[in-house]
Amino acid sequence: MIKSSLKVKVYSDGANLDAMLEMSRNPAIGGLTTNPTLMKKAGLTDYRAFAKEVLAGIKDKPISFEVFSDDLVDMKRQALELASWGPNVYVKIPVTNSEGVSTAPLIRELAAAGVKLNVTAILTLEQVLTVCEALDPKVPAVVSVFAGRIADTGRDPMPLMAAALQICRSRGPSIELLWASCREVYNVVQADQVGCDIITVAPEMIAKLSMFGKDLAALSLDTVRMFKKDAEAAGFKL
């Protein structure tokens, strides 16, 4: 059970159809996201067929699907197709293509057309500012900052996320800040403390959210019992 005092919305991040459908039925899960890397790891080869299956079973929660073209003209074509698949679809657009070319002009064009966007792979405040200036305050959008990847570089993501939130808020309530690349359950607490609107969490980590507030002495005993049970099951002898 997700701690009721948390204000941040938890989105499930994955590419397993059964898990996505199960998560969509959980009232504590606010939405879902996926990306080409997760889909490849899941062994998927037909992007459109998978997305259509997902959307056939999930109609009442936001779902983000990502474009994968590197050409901005073709990226626009893909984005418009993705957006046409359902009113709950958010189109994920990377902040640049693989050559480092900014997608801000495309973001501005799609937002002006009323496409709900999830701008992804953001790691700097300059990128947050550029994206927020391109978005239309009247159209719902998500700004996904990869806080976990920032932490991977040895930097504290909290100050950057706090500053990113202020930039998003300056554009109005329709622009939501997302804490992406969650690495541990405590990131949910951090995202909530900063004031992020959303955090994406893998299903296996969502299961750990049931440990929120658990007595540490009881958890210690559970851990010792686990070691004992596993040693016995393995038949270890000394």
Contacts in CASP RR format, 6 or more apart in sequence:
PFRMAT RR
TARGET T0000
AUTHOR 0000-0000-0000
METHOD contacts of the structure
MODEL  1
MIKSSLKVKVYSDGANLDAMLEMSRNPAIGGLTTNPTLMKKAGLTDYRAF
AKEVLAGIKDKPISFEVFSDDLVDMKRQALELASWGPNVYVKIPVTNSEG
VSTAPLIRELAAAGVKLNVTAILTLEQVLTVCEALDPKVPAVVSVFAGRI
ADTGRDPMPLMAAALQICRSRGPSIELLWASCREVYNVVQADQVGCDIIT
VAPEMIAKLSMFGKDLAALSLDTVRMFKKDAEAAGFKL
1 28 0 8 1.000
1 209 0 8 1.000
1 210 0 8 1.000
1 212 0 8 1.000
2 10 0 8 1.000
2 28 0 8 1.000
2 206 0 8 1.000
2 209 0 8 1.000
2 212 0 8 1.000
3 209 0 8 1.000
3 212 0 8 1.000
3 213 0 8 1.000
6 188 0 8 1.000
6 189 0 8 1.000
6 192 0 8 1.000
7 192 0 8 1.000
7 195 0 8 1.000
8 179 0 8 1.000
8 188 0 8 1.000
8 191 0 8 1.000
8 192 0 8 1.000
8 195 0 8 1.000
8 196 0 8 1.000
8 197 0 8 1.000
8 198 0 8 1.000
8 199 0 8 1.000
9 30 0 8 1.000
9 31 0 8 1.000
9 197 0 8 1.000
9 198 0 8 1.000
9 199 0 8 1.000
10 28 0 8 1.000
10 29 0 8 1.000
10 30 0 8 1.000
10 188 0 8 1.000
10 198 0 8 1.000
10 199 0 8 1.000
10 201 0 8 1.000
10 206 0 8 1.000
10 209 0 8 1.000
11 29 0 8 1.000
11 30 0 8 1.000
11 31 0 8 1.000
11 32 0 8 1.000
11 33 0 8 1.000
11 62 0 8 1.000
11 178 0 8 1.000
11 198 0 8 1.000
11 199 0 8 1.000
11 200 0 8 1.000
11 201 0 8 1.000
12 19 0 8 1.000
12 20 0 8 1.000
12 23 0 8 1.000
12 24 0 8 1.000
12 29 0 8 1.000
12 31 0 8 1.000
12 32 0 8 1.000
12 33 0 8 1.000
12 200 0 8 1.000
12 201 0 8 1.000
12 202 0 8 1.000
12 203 0 8 1.000
12 206 0 8 1.000
13 32 0 8 1.000
13 33 0 8 1.000
13 34 0 8 1.000
13 38 0 8 1.000
13 182 0 8 1.000
13 200 0 8 1.000
13 201 0 8 1.000
13 202 0 8 1.000
14 20 0 8 1.000
14 32 0 8 1.000
14 33 0 8 1.000
14 34 0 8 1.000
14 38 0 8 1.000
14 42 0 8 1.000
14 202 0 8 1.000
14 203 0 8 1.000
15 34 0 8 1.000
15 35 0 8 1.000
15 38 0 8 1.000
15 39 0 8 1.000
15 41 0 8 1.000
15 42 0 8 1.000
15 44 0 8 1.000
15 50 0 8 1.000
16 42 0 8 1.000
16 203 0 8 1.000
17 50 0 8 1.000
17 53 0 8 1.000
17 54 0 8 1.000
19 203 0 8 1.000
20 32 0 8 1.000
20 34 0 8 1.000
20 54 0 8 1.000
20 58 0 8 1.000
21 54 0 8 1.000
21 57 0 8 1.000
21 58 0 8 1.000
23 29 0 8 1.000
23 31 0 8 1.000
23 32 0 8 1.000
23 203 0 8 1.000
23 206 0 8 1.000
24 31 0 8 1.000
24 32 0 8 1.000
24 57 0 8 1.000
24 58 0 8 1.000
24 60 0 8 1.000
24 61 0 8 1.000
29 61 0 8 1.000
29 206 0 8 1.000
30 61 0 8 1.000
30 62 0 8 1.000
31 61 0 8 1.000
31 62 0 8 1.000
31 63 0 8 1.000
32 54 0 8 1.000
32 58 0 8 1.000
32 61 0 8 1.000
32 62 0 8 1.000
32 63 0 8 1.000
32 64 0 8 1.000
33 63 0 8 1.000
33 64 0 8 1.000
33 92 0 8 1.000
33 118 0 8 1.000
33 200 0 8 1.000
34 54 0 8 1.000
34 63 0 8 1.000
34 64 0 8 1.000
34 65 0 8 1.000
34 66 0 8 1.000
35 66 0 8 1.000
35 92 0 8 1.000
35 120 0 8 1.000
36 47 0 8 1.000
36 66 0 8 1.000
36 68 0 8 1.000
39 47 0 8 1.000
39 50 0 8 1.000
44 50 0 8 1.000
47 68 0 8 1.000
51 65 0 8 1.000
51 82 0 8 1.000
51 85 0 8 1.000
52 85 0 8 1.000
54 63 0 8 1.000
55 63 0 8 1.000
55 85 0 8 1.000
55 86 0 8 1.000
55 88 0 8 1.000
55 89 0 8 1.000
58 88 0 8 1.000
59 88 0 8 1.000
60 88 0 8 1.000
61 88 0 8 1.000
62 88 0 8 1.000
62 89 0 8 1.000
62 90 0 8 1.000
62 116 0 8 1.000
63 88 0 8 1.000
63 89 0 8 1.000
63 90 0 8 1.000
64 89 0 8 1.000
64 90 0 8 1.000
64 91 0 8 1.000
64 92 0 8 1.000
64 118 0 8 1.000
64 142 0 8 1.000
65 82 0 8 1.000
65 85 0 8 1.000
65 89 0 8 1.000
65 90 0 8 1.000
65 91 0 8 1.000
65 92 0 8 1.000
66 91 0 8 1.000
66 92 0 8 1.000
66 93 0 8 1.000
66 94 0 8 1.000
66 118 0 8 1.000
66 120 0 8 1.000
67 75 0 8 1.000
67 78 0 8 1.000
67 79 0 8 1.000
67 82 0 8 1.000
67 91 0 8 1.000
67 92 0 8 1.000
67 93 0 8 1.000
67 94 0 8 1.000
68 78 0 8 1.000
69 75 0 8 1.000
69 77 0 8 1.000
69 78 0 8 1.000
70 97 0 8 1.000
70 98 0 8 1.000
70 99 0 8 1.000
71 97 0 8 1.000
72 97 0 8 1.000
72 101 0 8 1.000
72 103 0 8 1.000
72 105 0 8 1.000
72 106 0 8 1.000
75 93 0 8 1.000
75 97 0 8 1.000
75 103 0 8 1.000
75 106 0 8 1.000
76 106 0 8 1.000
76 109 0 8 1.000
76 110 0 8 1.000
79 91 0 8 1.000
79 93 0 8 1.000
79 106 0 8 1.000
79 110 0 8 1.000
79 115 0 8 1.000
80 110 0 8 1.000
80 113 0 8 1.000
80 115 0 8 1.000
82 89 0 8 1.000
82 91 0 8 1.000
83 89 0 8 1.000
83 91 0 8 1.000
83 110 0 8 1.000
83 115 0 8 1.000
83 116 0 8 1.000
89 116 0 8 1.000
90 116 0 8 1.000
90 117 0 8 1.000
90 118 0 8 1.000
90 140 0 8 1.000
90 141 0 8 1.000
90 142 0 8 1.000
91 110 0 8 1.000
91 115 0 8 1.000
91 116 0 8 1.000
91 117 0 8 1.000
91 118 0 8 1.000
92 117 0 8 1.000
92 118 0 8 1.000
92 119 0 8 1.000
92 120 0 8 1.000
92 144 0 8 1.000
93 103 0 8 1.000
93 106 0 8 1.000
93 107 0 8 1.000
93 110 0 8 1.000
93 117 0 8 1.000
93 118 0 8 1.000
93 119 0 8 1.000
93 120 0 8 1.000
94 103 0 8 1.000
94 119 0 8 1.000
94 120 0 8 1.000
94 121 0 8 1.000
95 102 0 8 1.000
95 103 0 8 1.000
95 119 0 8 1.000
95 120 0 8 1.000
95 121 0 8 1.000
95 122 0 8 1.000
95 127 0 8 1.000
95 130 0 8 1.000
95 131 0 8 1.000
96 102 0 8 1.000
96 103 0 8 1.000
96 121 0 8 1.000
97 103 0 8 1.000
102 130 0 8 1.000
103 119 0 8 1.000
104 130 0 8 1.000
104 131 0 8 1.000
104 133 0 8 1.000
104 134 0 8 1.000
105 134 0 8 1.000
107 117 0 8 1.000
107 119 0 8 1.000
107 131 0 8 1.000
107 134 0 8 1.000
107 135 0 8 1.000
108 134 0 8 1.000
108 135 0 8 1.000
108 136 0 8 1.000
110 117 0 8 1.000
111 117 0 8 1.000
111 134 0 8 1.000
111 135 0 8 1.000
111 136 0 8 1.000
111 139 0 8 1.000
111 141 0 8 1.000
112 136 0 8 1.000
114 136 0 8 1.000
114 139 0 8 1.000
115 139 0 8 1.000
116 139 0 8 1.000
116 140 0 8 1.000
116 141 0 8 1.000
117 135 0 8 1.000
117 139 0 8 1.000
117 141 0 8 1.000
117 142 0 8 1.000
118 141 0 8 1.000
118 142 0 8 1.000
118 144 0 8 1.000
118 178 0 8 1.000
119 131 0 8 1.000
119 135 0 8 1.000
119 141 0 8 1.000
119 142 0 8 1.000
119 143 0 8 1.000
119 144 0 8 1.000
120 144 0 8 1.000
120 146 0 8 1.000
120 180 0 8 1.000
121 144 0 8 1.000
121 146 0 8 1.000
122 128 0 8 1.000
122 131 0 8 1.000
122 143 0 8 1.000
122 144 0 8 1.000
122 145 0 8 1.000
122 146 0 8 1.000
123 145 0 8 1.000
123 146 0 8 1.000
123 149 0 8 1.000
123 150 0 8 1.000
124 160 0 8 1.000
125 160 0 8 1.000
125 163 0 8 1.000
125 164 0 8 1.000
125 167 0 8 1.000
128 143 0 8 1.000
128 145 0 8 1.000
128 163 0 8 1.000
128 164 0 8 1.000
128 167 0 8 1.000
128 168 0 8 1.000
129 167 0 8 1.000
131 143 0 8 1.000
132 143 0 8 1.000
132 167 0 8 1.000
132 168 0 8 1.000
132 170 0 8 1.000
132 171 0 8 1.000
132 175 0 8 1.000
133 171 0 8 1.000
135 141 0 8 1.000
135 143 0 8 1.000
135 171 0 8 1.000
135 175 0 8 1.000
137 171 0 8 1.000
137 172 0 8 1.000
137 174 0 8 1.000
137 175 0 8 1.000
138 174 0 8 1.000
139 174 0 8 1.000
140 174 0 8 1.000
140 176 0 8 1.000
141 174 0 8 1.000
141 175 0 8 1.000
141 176 0 8 1.000
142 175 0 8 1.000
142 176 0 8 1.000
142 177 0 8 1.000
142 178 0 8 1.000
142 197 0 8 1.000
142 198 0 8 1.000
143 164 0 8 1.000
143 168 0 8 1.000
143 175 0 8 1.000
143 176 0 8 1.000
143 177 0 8 1.000
143 178 0 8 1.000
144 178 0 8 1.000
144 180 0 8 1.000
144 200 0 8 1.000
145 157 0 8 1.000
145 160 0 8 1.000
145 161 0 8 1.000
145 164 0 8 1.000
145 177 0 8 1.000
145 178 0 8 1.000
145 179 0 8 1.000
145 180 0 8 1.000
146 180 0 8 1.000
146 181 0 8 1.000
147 157 0 8 1.000
147 160 0 8 1.000
147 161 0 8 1.000
147 179 0 8 1.000
147 180 0 8 1.000
147 181 0 8 1.000
147 182 0 8 1.000
147 187 0 8 1.000
147 190 0 8 1.000
147 191 0 8 1.000
148 157 0 8 1.000
148 179 0 8 1.000
148 180 0 8 1.000
148 181 0 8 1.000
148 182 0 8 1.000
148 183 0 8 1.000
148 187 0 8 1.000
149 180 0 8 1.000
149 181 0 8 1.000
150 157 0 8 1.000
150 160 0 8 1.000
151 157 0 8 1.000
151 183 0 8 1.000
152 183 0 8 1.000
157 190 0 8 1.000
158 190 0 8 1.000
158 193 0 8 1.000
158 194 0 8 1.000
161 177 0 8 1.000
161 179 0 8 1.000
161 190 0 8 1.000
161 191 0 8 1.000
161 194 0 8 1.000
161 196 0 8 1.000
162 194 0 8 1.000
164 177 0 8 1.000
165 177 0 8 1.000
165 194 0 8 1.000
165 195 0 8 1.000
165 196 0 8 1.000
168 175 0 8 1.000
168 176 0 8 1.000
168 177 0 8 1.000
169 175 0 8 1.000
176 197 0 8 1.000
176 198 0 8 1.000
177 195 0 8 1.000
177 196 0 8 1.000
177 197 0 8 1.000
177 198 0 8 1.000
178 196 0 8 1.000
178 197 0 8 1.000
178 198 0 8 1.000
178 199 0 8 1.000
178 200 0 8 1.000
179 187 0 8 1.000
179 190 0 8 1.000
179 191 0 8 1.000
179 194 0 8 1.000
179 196 0 8 1.000
179 198 0 8 1.000
179 199 0 8 1.000
179 200 0 8 1.000
180 199 0 8 1.000
180 200 0 8 1.000
181 200 0 8 1.000
182 188 0 8 1.000
182 191 0 8 1.000
182 199 0 8 1.000
182 200 0 8 1.000
182 201 0 8 1.000
182 202 0 8 1.000
182 205 0 8 1.000
184 205 0 8 1.000
185 205 0 8 1.000
185 208 0 8 1.000
185 209 0 8 1.000
185 211 0 8 1.000
185 212 0 8 1.000
187 199 0 8 1.000
188 199 0 8 1.000
188 201 0 8 1.000
188 209 0 8 1.000
191 199 0 8 1.000
192 199 0 8 1.000
201 209 0 8 1.000
211 219 0 8 1.000
END
